Amino acid sequence: MANQRVTARDVARRAGVSATTVSFVLNNVEGMRISEETRARVLEAAKALDYHPDSIARRRVTGQTQNIAYVIRQNPEQAFADAFMPQVLHGLAQGAATQNFHVLFEPIGPEDSRGFAWLMRERHVD
């Protein structure tokens, strides 16, 4: 499967369970009666196959990008010259990662008429 993307069905086949069970385990769905042995088999299969969820498919199902934006109204040159900015971005990224989110840093110059609204309109961020 080196050239093919590993799917939840592949994980299910390897673990000997249904794709639904794989989904419940990998998404930590509460209230499902899944034994620890089955959970361990699914996680082991996912790791062995180097499974990574398809973010586009997840976005279709959940309606979320799992991206948040840190937008500042400043020229990119100024934003990147700010000695404090790396610390701010690092803190934001760490906090976002605890909730499985990513941070998009977008310095938008004052002359940019689009502003940041396009990020929301085009659903690049939640």
PyMOL CGO cylinders between C-alpha atoms (Angstrom):
from pymol import cmd
from pymol.cgo import CYLINDER

trace = [
    CYLINDER, 0.00, 0.00, 0.00, 3.00, 2.28, -0.37, 0.3, 1, 1, 1, 1, 1, 1,
    CYLINDER, 3.00, 2.28, -0.37, 1.41, 4.24, -3.23, 0.3, 1, 1, 1, 1, 1, 1,
    CYLINDER, 1.41, 4.24, -3.23, -2.18, 4.09, -2.00, 0.3, 1, 1, 1, 1, 1, 1,
    CYLINDER, -2.18, 4.09, -2.00, -3.76, 6.03, 0.81, 0.3, 1, 1, 1, 1, 1, 1,
    CYLINDER, -3.76, 6.03, 0.81, -4.65, 3.80, 3.75, 0.3, 1, 1, 1, 1, 1, 1,
    CYLINDER, -4.65, 3.80, 3.75, -8.36, 3.98, 4.58, 0.3, 1, 1, 1, 1, 1, 1,
    CYLINDER, -8.36, 3.98, 4.58, -10.44, 3.13, 7.63, 0.3, 1, 1, 1, 1, 1, 1,
    CYLINDER, -10.44, 3.13, 7.63, -11.59, 0.03, 5.72, 0.3, 1, 1, 1, 1, 1, 1,
    CYLINDER, -11.59, 0.03, 5.72, -7.97, -1.12, 5.47, 0.3, 1, 1, 1, 1, 1, 1,
    CYLINDER, -7.97, -1.12, 5.47, -7.59, -0.66, 9.22, 0.3, 1, 1, 1, 1, 1, 1,
    CYLINDER, -7.59, -0.66, 9.22, -10.85, -2.56, 9.77, 0.3, 1, 1, 1, 1, 1, 1,
    CYLINDER, -10.85, -2.56, 9.77, -9.70, -5.48, 7.62, 0.3, 1, 1, 1, 1, 1, 1,
    CYLINDER, -9.70, -5.48, 7.62, -6.40, -5.73, 9.45, 0.3, 1, 1, 1, 1, 1, 1,
    CYLINDER, -6.40, -5.73, 9.45, -8.04, -5.49, 12.89, 0.3, 1, 1, 1, 1, 1, 1,
    CYLINDER, -8.04, -5.49, 12.89, -10.86, -7.88, 11.97, 0.3, 1, 1, 1, 1, 1, 1,
    CYLINDER, -10.86, -7.88, 11.97, -13.62, -5.40, 12.78, 0.3, 1, 1, 1, 1, 1, 1,
    CYLINDER, -13.62, -5.40, 12.78, -16.10, -3.22, 10.90, 0.3, 1, 1, 1, 1, 1, 1,
    CYLINDER, -16.10, -3.22, 10.90, -15.26, 0.19, 9.48, 0.3, 1, 1, 1, 1, 1, 1,
    CYLINDER, -15.26, 0.19, 9.48, -17.85, 1.59, 11.89, 0.3, 1, 1, 1, 1, 1, 1,
    CYLINDER, -17.85, 1.59, 11.89, -15.93, 0.17, 14.84, 0.3, 1, 1, 1, 1, 1, 1,
    CYLINDER, -15.93, 0.17, 14.84, -12.74, 1.74, 13.49, 0.3, 1, 1, 1, 1, 1, 1,
    CYLINDER, -12.74, 1.74, 13.49, -14.53, 5.08, 13.23, 0.3, 1, 1, 1, 1, 1, 1,
    CYLINDER, -14.53, 5.08, 13.23, -15.84, 4.83, 16.80, 0.3, 1, 1, 1, 1, 1, 1,
    CYLINDER, -15.84, 4.83, 16.80, -12.40, 3.95, 18.17, 0.3, 1, 1, 1, 1, 1, 1,
    CYLINDER, -12.40, 3.95, 18.17, -10.39, 6.51, 16.21, 0.3, 1, 1, 1, 1, 1, 1,
    CYLINDER, -10.39, 6.51, 16.21, -12.88, 9.29, 16.94, 0.3, 1, 1, 1, 1, 1, 1,
    CYLINDER, -12.88, 9.29, 16.94, -13.19, 8.35, 20.63, 0.3, 1, 1, 1, 1, 1, 1,
    CYLINDER, -13.19, 8.35, 20.63, -16.97, 8.09, 20.39, 0.3, 1, 1, 1, 1, 1, 1,
    CYLINDER, -16.97, 8.09, 20.39, -18.33, 7.68, 23.89, 0.3, 1, 1, 1, 1, 1, 1,
    CYLINDER, -18.33, 7.68, 23.89, -21.08, 5.29, 24.88, 0.3, 1, 1, 1, 1, 1, 1,
    CYLINDER, -21.08, 5.29, 24.88, -20.08, 2.53, 22.46, 0.3, 1, 1, 1, 1, 1, 1,
    CYLINDER, -20.08, 2.53, 22.46, -19.50, -0.92, 23.89, 0.3, 1, 1, 1, 1, 1, 1,
    CYLINDER, -19.50, -0.92, 23.89, -16.09, -1.66, 22.47, 0.3, 1, 1, 1, 1, 1, 1,
    CYLINDER, -16.09, -1.66, 22.47, -13.82, -3.90, 24.46, 0.3, 1, 1, 1, 1, 1, 1,
    CYLINDER, -13.82, -3.90, 24.46, -10.33, -2.76, 25.36, 0.3, 1, 1, 1, 1, 1, 1,
    CYLINDER, -10.33, -2.76, 25.36, -8.98, -5.71, 23.36, 0.3, 1, 1, 1, 1, 1, 1,
    CYLINDER, -8.98, -5.71, 23.36, -10.82, -4.56, 20.22, 0.3, 1, 1, 1, 1, 1, 1,
    CYLINDER, -10.82, -4.56, 20.22, -9.81, -0.94, 20.81, 0.3, 1, 1, 1, 1, 1, 1,
    CYLINDER, -9.81, -0.94, 20.81, -6.17, -2.04, 21.13, 0.3, 1, 1, 1, 1, 1, 1,
    CYLINDER, -6.17, -2.04, 21.13, -6.39, -4.10, 17.90, 0.3, 1, 1, 1, 1, 1, 1,
    CYLINDER, -6.39, -4.10, 17.90, -7.79, -1.12, 16.00, 0.3, 1, 1, 1, 1, 1, 1,
    CYLINDER, -7.79, -1.12, 16.00, -5.14, 1.27, 17.32, 0.3, 1, 1, 1, 1, 1, 1,
    CYLINDER, -5.14, 1.27, 17.32, -2.39, -1.26, 16.60, 0.3, 1, 1, 1, 1, 1, 1,
    CYLINDER, -2.39, -1.26, 16.60, -3.66, -1.79, 13.04, 0.3, 1, 1, 1, 1, 1, 1,
    CYLINDER, -3.66, -1.79, 13.04, -3.89, 1.97, 12.45, 0.3, 1, 1, 1, 1, 1, 1,
    CYLINDER, -3.89, 1.97, 12.45, -0.33, 2.42, 13.66, 0.3, 1, 1, 1, 1, 1, 1,
    CYLINDER, -0.33, 2.42, 13.66, 1.03, -0.53, 11.67, 0.3, 1, 1, 1, 1, 1, 1,
    CYLINDER, 1.03, -0.53, 11.67, -0.59, 0.77, 8.48, 0.3, 1, 1, 1, 1, 1, 1,
    CYLINDER, -0.59, 0.77, 8.48, 0.46, 4.37, 9.24, 0.3, 1, 1, 1, 1, 1, 1,
    CYLINDER, 0.46, 4.37, 9.24, -3.18, 5.43, 8.97, 0.3, 1, 1, 1, 1, 1, 1,
    CYLINDER, -3.18, 5.43, 8.97, -3.98, 9.13, 8.93, 0.3, 1, 1, 1, 1, 1, 1,
    CYLINDER, -3.98, 9.13, 8.93, -7.55, 10.40, 8.65, 0.3, 1, 1, 1, 1, 1, 1,
    CYLINDER, -7.55, 10.40, 8.65, -8.58, 12.10, 5.43, 0.3, 1, 1, 1, 1, 1, 1,
    CYLINDER, -8.58, 12.10, 5.43, -9.07, 15.73, 6.43, 0.3, 1, 1, 1, 1, 1, 1,
    CYLINDER, -9.07, 15.73, 6.43, -11.22, 16.48, 3.39, 0.3, 1, 1, 1, 1, 1, 1,
    CYLINDER, -11.22, 16.48, 3.39, -13.61, 13.62, 4.18, 0.3, 1, 1, 1, 1, 1, 1,
    CYLINDER, -13.61, 13.62, 4.18, -13.71, 14.65, 7.83, 0.3, 1, 1, 1, 1, 1, 1,
    CYLINDER, -13.71, 14.65, 7.83, -14.50, 18.21, 6.80, 0.3, 1, 1, 1, 1, 1, 1,
    CYLINDER, -14.50, 18.21, 6.80, -17.44, 17.00, 4.70, 0.3, 1, 1, 1, 1, 1, 1,
    CYLINDER, -17.44, 17.00, 4.70, -18.86, 15.03, 7.62, 0.3, 1, 1, 1, 1, 1, 1,
    CYLINDER, -18.86, 15.03, 7.62, -18.23, 17.49, 10.45, 0.3, 1, 1, 1, 1, 1, 1,
    CYLINDER, -18.23, 17.49, 10.45, -18.38, 20.77, 8.56, 0.3, 1, 1, 1, 1, 1, 1,
    CYLINDER, -18.38, 20.77, 8.56, -15.15, 21.81, 10.29, 0.3, 1, 1, 1, 1, 1, 1,
    CYLINDER, -15.15, 21.81, 10.29, -11.70, 22.49, 8.88, 0.3, 1, 1, 1, 1, 1, 1,
    CYLINDER, -11.70, 22.49, 8.88, -10.02, 22.16, 12.28, 0.3, 1, 1, 1, 1, 1, 1,
    CYLINDER, -10.02, 22.16, 12.28, -8.09, 25.31, 11.36, 0.3, 1, 1, 1, 1, 1, 1,
    CYLINDER, -8.09, 25.31, 11.36, -8.23, 28.53, 13.31, 0.3, 1, 1, 1, 1, 1, 1,
    CYLINDER, -8.23, 28.53, 13.31, -6.81, 31.79, 12.05, 0.3, 1, 1, 1, 1, 1, 1,
    CYLINDER, -6.81, 31.79, 12.05, -4.64, 34.31, 13.81, 0.3, 1, 1, 1, 1, 1, 1,
    CYLINDER, -4.64, 34.31, 13.81, -5.12, 37.34, 11.61, 0.3, 1, 1, 1, 1, 1, 1,
    CYLINDER, -5.12, 37.34, 11.61, -3.35, 40.64, 12.15, 0.3, 1, 1, 1, 1, 1, 1,
    CYLINDER, -3.35, 40.64, 12.15, -3.78, 43.81, 10.14, 0.3, 1, 1, 1, 1, 1, 1,
    CYLINDER, -3.78, 43.81, 10.14, -0.10, 44.37, 9.53, 0.3, 1, 1, 1, 1, 1, 1,
    CYLINDER, -0.10, 44.37, 9.53, 2.29, 44.06, 6.62, 0.3, 1, 1, 1, 1, 1, 1,
    CYLINDER, 2.29, 44.06, 6.62, 3.89, 40.60, 6.57, 0.3, 1, 1, 1, 1, 1, 1,
    CYLINDER, 3.89, 40.60, 6.57, 7.38, 42.16, 6.75, 0.3, 1, 1, 1, 1, 1, 1,
    CYLINDER, 7.38, 42.16, 6.75, 6.47, 43.93, 9.99, 0.3, 1, 1, 1, 1, 1, 1,
    CYLINDER, 6.47, 43.93, 9.99, 4.72, 40.91, 11.45, 0.3, 1, 1, 1, 1, 1, 1,
    CYLINDER, 4.72, 40.91, 11.45, 7.69, 38.62, 10.86, 0.3, 1, 1, 1, 1, 1, 1,
    CYLINDER, 7.69, 38.62, 10.86, 10.12, 41.21, 12.22, 0.3, 1, 1, 1, 1, 1, 1,
    CYLINDER, 10.12, 41.21, 12.22, 8.28, 41.32, 15.56, 0.3, 1, 1, 1, 1, 1, 1,
    CYLINDER, 8.28, 41.32, 15.56, 10.48, 39.53, 18.12, 0.3, 1, 1, 1, 1, 1, 1,
    CYLINDER, 10.48, 39.53, 18.12, 7.44, 38.54, 20.21, 0.3, 1, 1, 1, 1, 1, 1,
    CYLINDER, 7.44, 38.54, 20.21, 5.49, 36.92, 17.35, 0.3, 1, 1, 1, 1, 1, 1,
    CYLINDER, 5.49, 36.92, 17.35, 7.19, 33.48, 17.50, 0.3, 1, 1, 1, 1, 1, 1,
    CYLINDER, 7.19, 33.48, 17.50, 6.21, 33.15, 21.17, 0.3, 1, 1, 1, 1, 1, 1,
    CYLINDER, 6.21, 33.15, 21.17, 2.61, 34.13, 20.43, 0.3, 1, 1, 1, 1, 1, 1,
    CYLINDER, 2.61, 34.13, 20.43, 2.36, 31.68, 17.54, 0.3, 1, 1, 1, 1, 1, 1,
    CYLINDER, 2.36, 31.68, 17.54, 4.00, 28.91, 19.55, 0.3, 1, 1, 1, 1, 1, 1,
    CYLINDER, 4.00, 28.91, 19.55, 1.50, 29.37, 22.38, 0.3, 1, 1, 1, 1, 1, 1,
    CYLINDER, 1.50, 29.37, 22.38, -1.44, 29.44, 19.98, 0.3, 1, 1, 1, 1, 1, 1,
    CYLINDER, -1.44, 29.44, 19.98, -0.23, 26.33, 18.16, 0.3, 1, 1, 1, 1, 1, 1,
    CYLINDER, -0.23, 26.33, 18.16, 0.27, 24.42, 21.40, 0.3, 1, 1, 1, 1, 1, 1,
    CYLINDER, 0.27, 24.42, 21.40, -3.18, 25.31, 22.68, 0.3, 1, 1, 1, 1, 1, 1,
    CYLINDER, -3.18, 25.31, 22.68, -4.83, 24.51, 19.36, 0.3, 1, 1, 1, 1, 1, 1,
    CYLINDER, -4.83, 24.51, 19.36, -3.03, 21.16, 19.13, 0.3, 1, 1, 1, 1, 1, 1,
    CYLINDER, -3.03, 21.16, 19.13, -4.59, 20.02, 22.40, 0.3, 1, 1, 1, 1, 1, 1,
    CYLINDER, -4.59, 20.02, 22.40, -7.95, 20.17, 20.59, 0.3, 1, 1, 1, 1, 1, 1,
    CYLINDER, -7.95, 20.17, 20.59, -6.60, 18.77, 17.29, 0.3, 1, 1, 1, 1, 1, 1,
    CYLINDER, -6.60, 18.77, 17.29, -6.71, 22.16, 15.59, 0.3, 1, 1, 1, 1, 1, 1,
    CYLINDER, -6.71, 22.16, 15.59, -4.11, 23.91, 13.47, 0.3, 1, 1, 1, 1, 1, 1,
    CYLINDER, -4.11, 23.91, 13.47, -3.27, 27.61, 13.42, 0.3, 1, 1, 1, 1, 1, 1,
    CYLINDER, -3.27, 27.61, 13.42, -3.17, 29.59, 10.21, 0.3, 1, 1, 1, 1, 1, 1,
    CYLINDER, -3.17, 29.59, 10.21, -1.16, 32.80, 10.64, 0.3, 1, 1, 1, 1, 1, 1,
    CYLINDER, -1.16, 32.80, 10.64, -2.29, 35.47, 8.21, 0.3, 1, 1, 1, 1, 1, 1,
    CYLINDER, -2.29, 35.47, 8.21, -0.74, 38.94, 8.35, 0.3, 1, 1, 1, 1, 1, 1,
    CYLINDER, -0.74, 38.94, 8.35, -2.88, 41.11, 6.08, 0.3, 1, 1, 1, 1, 1, 1,
    CYLINDER, -2.88, 41.11, 6.08, -1.49, 44.46, 5.05, 0.3, 1, 1, 1, 1, 1, 1,
    CYLINDER, -1.49, 44.46, 5.05, -3.67, 47.55, 5.44, 0.3, 1, 1, 1, 1, 1, 1,
    CYLINDER, -3.67, 47.55, 5.44, -3.78, 47.95, 1.65, 0.3, 1, 1, 1, 1, 1, 1,
    CYLINDER, -3.78, 47.95, 1.65, -5.32, 44.48, 1.17, 0.3, 1, 1, 1, 1, 1, 1,
    CYLINDER, -5.32, 44.48, 1.17, -8.99, 45.19, 0.48, 0.3, 1, 1, 1, 1, 1, 1,
    CYLINDER, -8.99, 45.19, 0.48, -10.03, 41.56, 1.00, 0.3, 1, 1, 1, 1, 1, 1,
    CYLINDER, -10.03, 41.56, 1.00, -9.28, 41.73, 4.70, 0.3, 1, 1, 1, 1, 1, 1,
    CYLINDER, -9.28, 41.73, 4.70, -9.78, 38.44, 6.47, 0.3, 1, 1, 1, 1, 1, 1,
    CYLINDER, -9.78, 38.44, 6.47, -13.42, 37.87, 5.49, 0.3, 1, 1, 1, 1, 1, 1,
    CYLINDER, -13.42, 37.87, 5.49, -12.36, 35.73, 2.54, 0.3, 1, 1, 1, 1, 1, 1,
    CYLINDER, -12.36, 35.73, 2.54, -10.88, 33.17, 4.95, 0.3, 1, 1, 1, 1, 1, 1,
    CYLINDER, -10.88, 33.17, 4.95, -14.31, 32.70, 6.46, 0.3, 1, 1, 1, 1, 1, 1,
    CYLINDER, -14.31, 32.70, 6.46, -16.27, 32.90, 3.20, 0.3, 1, 1, 1, 1, 1, 1,
    CYLINDER, -16.27, 32.90, 3.20, -14.12, 30.28, 1.55, 0.3, 1, 1, 1, 1, 1, 1,
    CYLINDER, -14.12, 30.28, 1.55, -14.21, 28.11, 4.69, 0.3, 1, 1, 1, 1, 1, 1,
    CYLINDER, -14.21, 28.11, 4.69, -10.45, 27.94, 5.18, 0.3, 1, 1, 1, 1, 1, 1,
    CYLINDER, -10.45, 27.94, 5.18, -10.96, 28.30, 8.94, 0.3, 1, 1, 1, 1, 1, 1,
    CYLINDER, -10.96, 28.30, 8.94, -13.60, 27.58, 11.55, 0.3, 1, 1, 1, 1, 1, 1,
]
cmd.load_cgo(trace, "trace")
